[in-house]
C-alpha cells in the first residue's frame, strides 16, 4: 500500500508492505536514496508490518526549500508513526536514516522496541565537508558528484557490476534542493548526547569497505549506546541492504526476533 501524509504543508510519501497484523518495523533511508533502497530485504521481512517513507526532498516526497534540520526530519518520521498509531515498533535506519532513527528512539523510549543502526554515526563528516558538497550540487549537479559518492557507498567488486547503474540513477534523480537540504541537516547533526538516551536494545552494523562511515566511527556509535551490539559485514560498503542483502537480512531478522531484555 502506497500513500501520502501532509505535515506542516510538506507532503511525505510512504509505503506499507508485509503482514498488516505483524509487528511494525519502520525503515529510514540514506541521503541520496529513496524507500526503494530496502526492496532487496523486503522478502525477509514479510512477517512484519513494514513501513517505509521517502525522506523530505527525496523520492516522491515534497521538496521544500533548503536547509533542513535533523529535528525536522525526525519530526517527519514521528508524524508518520503517530498517523499510523503504531504503538510499539522497531526502527531500522541507514546513514542519515540511522541518525533519524537514533533521535526517534531517544525521543520515544516507551514506544521503541528495538533499533537497528546501519552504517551511521554520532556525527557524519564535518560542516566544511557538507558545505563543499552543497556548493558542488547547487553550482553543478548530482551527476557531477555521483562517481565519488558511489566509491564511498560500495566496495569495488559491487561497483564493477552492471547493476550499479540502478543506484547511480537513484542518486542522480534525487532533487538537488532536497539533497542539499539533507546535507545541511547532516552538517549540523551531533548525536553524542542523544545516543546515551537510547534505552532499547540496539544492533549497530558497519561495513568493512564503507567509505562514507568507516567502521571506526560506527563502532564509536555502538560504544555510546547503553545496550548496543556491533557487527561488521566483511566486504560490504555503506549500503549493505543493497550490496549484501542476504547478510543484512539475516542479521536484522535474528535481532528483531531476540527476546527484549528486562
N, C-alpha and C positions, 0 to 999 in steps of 0.2 A: 504494500500500500504506500503510495506517494502522496504527500500533502504539503500544506503551507501554513506557516504561523506568522502573524504580524506582531512585532514588538517595537514599541516606540517609533512607529512609522517605517520600520525596516522589515521586509518580507524575508523569512527564513525557510528554505526548502529542507524538508526532512522526509525520511522513508522508514517504514516498518516492515520487517521480514521475520521469518521463523515462525515459532509457535505463539499465537496470541495469548495462550494460557501459560506460557513459560515464564521463568524468572527474567525480569528486564535487564538488558545489557545495553549501555549507551556507548557508541563508538564515535570518537572525535578525531578528525583527520589532521594532516600536517599542512604547513604552508605550501601553496602551490599545487595542492591536490584537492579532490572533492570526495564525496562519500563513496564513489566507485572504487576508491583505494582498497576498501575492505572486501570487495567482491570475491577475491581468491579464498578467503577464510569463511565465508558465509555458510557453505555446506557443513562445516564442522560445528557451527553454532545453531544448527537447525532446531535444537530443542529449546532454545531461548527465545524470548521476545526481543528481537534485535532492533534497536532504534539508532539510525544514523542521521546526521544533519550536515549540510554544507555550511561551513563557517561563513559569516558575512563577508561579502566580497569575493566569494568563491562559488564554483558550480552554478547552480540555478538560484542561489540566494541573491538578494538585492546587493547592490554595490554603492553604499553611501559614501560620501566624501571622506577621505582620509584626513587625519590619522585615526586609528582605533586604539583602544587600550585593552589590556588583558582583563580588566574588570568588566569592560563592555562585552567581550567575548564570553566570559564566564556567565554574565547575566543572560546572554542569549541561550546558553545551554540550560541554565536554571529555569528560564521561562518555558522551555520545551518540556523539561521534567515536570513542572507544575501543570502545564497544559494537559499532559498525558496522565496526570495523577498517578505516578509510578509507585508511590510508596517507597519501599526499599529497592535498591538497584545496584548493579555493578557498573563501573566505568572503565573503558579501555581507551587510552589516548596515546597518540604518537606525535613526537616533536612538539609543535605548537599545541596540538590537541592534548599532548601529555601535560603541558603546563596548565591548560584549561582544566584538565582532569584533577591536577593537584589542588588547584584553587577551589574547584567544586567539592571535592572530597573534604577539604578543610572547612568549607562553608556549611556543608550538610552532613555532619558526622553521624547523626541519628538515622540517616537515610541511605548512606553509602555502605553497602555490604562489603565490598572489596574493590580495589583499584589495580589496574594493570597499566604501568607507565613504560612505554616503549620508546627507546632512543630519544630521550628528553633529558632535561637537567634543571637545576635550580636557576641557572642563567644560561642563555644560549648566545654566544657571540658577545660583541661589545657594541655600545651605542655608535661608535665610529664606523664599525663594520656595517651595521644596518643603515646608517646614513649614506654610506657609499652605495649600498645595494639599492636603496630608494632612488638615489640620484641616477644610477645606471638604468633603472626601469623607466623613470619619468623622462629622461632625456634620450633614451634609446628604446629598447623593447625587451620583453621577456625572452624573445628568441635570441637576443644578444648575450644573455647570461645563461641560457639553458644548458649548454655543454658543460660549463663549470659546475652548475648545480647538480647535474646528473653524475658527474665524477664524485661529488661528495655523497650523493644518495646511494649509489650502487657499487658493488665490487666489480673489478674489471671483467670477470667472466660473464656476469649478468649483462653488463653494458655491451658486450660483444654479440648478444643475442638479438635477433631481429625484433623480438617483442618489446625491446627497449623503446621503440618508437611510440608505443602506446602511452608511456609515462611522459615522454617528451611533449607529446601533443597535449596531454592533460595540463602540464605545466605552462606551456606557451599560450594556451587558450584561456588561462586564468586572467580575468580583467586586471590591467595594470594598476588601477586605483585600489582594487581590493587587495592585491599583493602588497602594494606599498603601505596600505593601511595596517595590514597584519605585521609587516616588518617594523612599523612604528611601535606596535604593541610588544613585540619581542625586544626591541631596543630598550624599553623601559622596565621590562619584567625582571624581578628578582624575588624568587620564592624561598629564600633562605629561611625566613621566619615562618612562612606558611607550611613548609614541609613538616616541621616539628608538630604541627597541629593535626596531621593526618593520623587518625586513631584506628582506622580499619586495617586489615591485612593488605599488604601491597606486594605485587610482583613487579620488579624493575628489570626490563630487558634491554641489553645492549647488543651491538653488533661489532664483531672484531674488526670489520673493514669500514666502519662508519666514519666518513669524513666530515659530517656535519655536527654530530655529537659523539666525539670519540669515547671509547669505553671508560677512560679515567673520569670524565665528568658525569657519566651515567652512574658509575659506582659511587661517586660523591653524593649524588641524589639519594641512592639507596641507603647510604650511611646516615643520612639526615632524617629519614623517616623511621619512627619508632618500631614498627612491625613490618619491616621490608625484607624481601629476599631478592638477591641479584642473580640473574642468569645471563650468560653471554652466548650468543649464537655464533659459532665459528663460521667464517666465510660470508657472513651477512653484512650488509651495509646499513643505511639509515631507515629503510622501509622494509623490514623483514616480512610483513604481511603480504607484500608484493613479490619479494625476491625469494624468500624461503617459507612459503605459506604453510606447508605441512608441519614444519618445525614450530613455527609461531602458533599454529592452531593447537598442536599437541601441548605446548607449554601453557597456553591460555586455558584450554579445556580442562587440563589437570588442576590448575589453580582455582578455576571457578567452581570446581566440584569439591574442593577441600572443605572440611568442616570449619566453621567460623570459630576462631579462638575465643575462649571465655575471657 
